[in-house]
């Protein structure tokens, strides 16, 4: 059985705790933020699969982001992936992840949610910008916005450059 860890972006990856080559990123960032998120990850040499929050930017909350992360972790486990640790810096999201996974039986898979405590990043919903020169590196030129939305809206993991 494949064993991985999962990583939040803001407050975890952005402060220097990077995923290994087989790990997965589960972010509270909305699917609408995929282009700038992939640009940032690409600039750091990170090419791991990313699961985006399926809610629009203005509808997501810290709690709904944590619930999304819990559901993705559950999906990964049910698909046969051994998840060891999820790295999270937001206590609200940590509690939502643990609440989602509580009372669910996953055999020997007991996911640990490690709380990375610091005050280096904002916990509330914040828009992230993308330098214009990254757009062509991440989203092919001429790809309509509707196509970008379809690629990311369903919550599937997209690789940078897709």
C-alpha positions in Angstrom: 0.0 0.0 0.0 1.3 3.4 -1.0 2.1 5.7 2.0 2.0 9.5 1.8 1.7 12.6 3.8 -0.5 15.5 3.0 0.3 19.2 3.1 -1.6 22.5 3.4 -0.1 25.4 1.3 -0.6 28.7 3.2 1.3 28.5 6.5 2.9 25.2 5.8 4.5 25.1 2.3 4.8 28.9 2.2 6.9 28.8 5.4 9.3 26.2 4.1 7.8 22.8 5.0 7.8 21.1 1.5 6.2 17.8 0.5 8.2 14.8 -0.6 7.9 13.6 -4.2 5.0 11.2 -3.5 3.1 13.4 -1.1 -0.2 15.3 -1.9 -1.2 18.9 -1.3 -4.7 19.6 0.0 -5.4 23.3 0.1 -8.2 25.5 1.3 -7.6 27.7 -1.7 -10.5 27.8 -4.1 -10.4 26.2 -7.5 -10.5 29.8 -8.8 -7.0 30.3 -7.4 -5.4 27.4 -9.3 -3.4 29.4 -11.8 -1.6 31.6 -9.2 -1.2 28.6 -6.9 0.5 26.5 -9.5 2.7 29.5 -10.5 3.8 29.8 -6.8 4.4 26.0 -6.4 6.2 25.8 -9.8 8.5 28.6 -8.7 9.5 26.6 -5.7 10.1 23.4 -7.7 7.0 21.7 -6.3 5.1 19.5 -8.7 2.9 17.4 -6.4 -0.8 16.8 -7.1 -3.1 19.5 -5.6 -6.6 19.2 -4.4 -8.4 22.5 -4.4 -11.4 23.6 -2.4 -14.4 23.2 -4.7 -16.1 26.3 -3.3 -15.8 29.7 -5.0 -13.3 32.0 -3.3 -16.1 34.2 -1.8 -18.0 31.3 -0.4 -15.2 29.3 1.4 -14.5 29.6 5.1 -11.8 28.3 7.3 -14.2 25.6 8.6 -15.4 24.6 5.1 -11.7 24.4 4.0 -11.0 22.1 6.8 -14.0 20.0 6.0 -12.8 19.8 2.4 -9.4 18.6 3.6 -11.0 15.9 5.8 -13.1 14.7 2.8 -10.0 14.5 0.5 -8.0 12.6 3.2 -10.9 10.1 3.6 -11.2 9.7 -0.2 -7.4 9.0 -0.5 -7.7 6.4 2.3 -10.7 4.7 0.7 -8.8 4.6 -2.6 -6.1 2.5 -0.9 -3.6 5.2 0.1 -2.0 5.1 3.5 -2.0 8.6 4.8 0.3 9.2 7.7 0.4 12.9 8.6 -1.5 16.0 7.4 0.5 19.2 8.1 -1.8 22.1 8.9 -1.2 25.5 10.5 -4.9 26.7 11.0 -6.4 25.5 14.3 -9.9 25.9 12.9 -9.1 23.7 9.9 -7.3 21.2 12.1 -10.3 20.8 14.2 -12.6 20.4 11.2 -10.3 17.8 9.7 -10.2 15.8 12.9 -14.0 16.1 13.3 -14.5 14.7 9.8 -12.1 11.8 10.3 -13.4 11.0 13.9 -15.6 8.0 14.2 -14.6 6.6 10.8 -12.9 3.3 10.7 -10.0 3.1 8.3 -8.4 -0.2 9.6 -4.8 0.5 10.5 -4.7 4.0 9.0 -4.8 6.5 11.8 -4.1 10.0 10.3 -2.2 12.4 12.5 -2.9 16.1 12.0 0.2 18.0 13.0 -0.5 21.6 13.9 2.3 23.9 12.7 2.0 26.9 15.1 3.2 30.3 14.0 2.0 33.8 13.2 3.7 34.2 9.8 0.7 34.0 7.6 -2.9 35.2 7.6 -5.5 32.6 8.5 -8.5 34.4 6.9 -9.5 34.2 3.3 -6.8 36.1 1.3 -6.5 36.5 -2.5 -3.1 35.5 -3.9 -1.6 37.3 -6.8 0.3 35.9 -9.7 3.0 37.7 -11.6 1.9 38.0 -15.3 5.0 36.2 -16.6 3.9 33.0 -14.9 0.6 32.7 -16.7 2.0 31.1 -19.8 4.0 28.6 -17.8 1.0 27.2 -16.0 -2.0 27.7 -18.2 -1.5 27.2 -22.0 -1.9 30.4 -24.0 -5.4 30.8 -25.4 -7.1 28.4 -23.0 -10.5 29.9 -22.3 -11.4 30.8 -18.7 -14.3 28.3 -18.9 -11.9 25.5 -19.7 -9.7 26.5 -16.7 -12.8 26.4 -14.5 -13.7 23.0 -15.8 -10.2 21.7 -15.1 -10.3 22.7 -11.5 -13.9 23.0 -10.3 -14.5 19.3 -9.8 -11.8 19.0 -7.1 -9.6 16.6 -9.0 -5.9 16.8 -8.6 -4.2 18.7 -11.4 -0.6 18.7 -12.1 1.2 22.0 -12.7 1.2 22.8 -16.4 -2.1 21.1 -17.0 
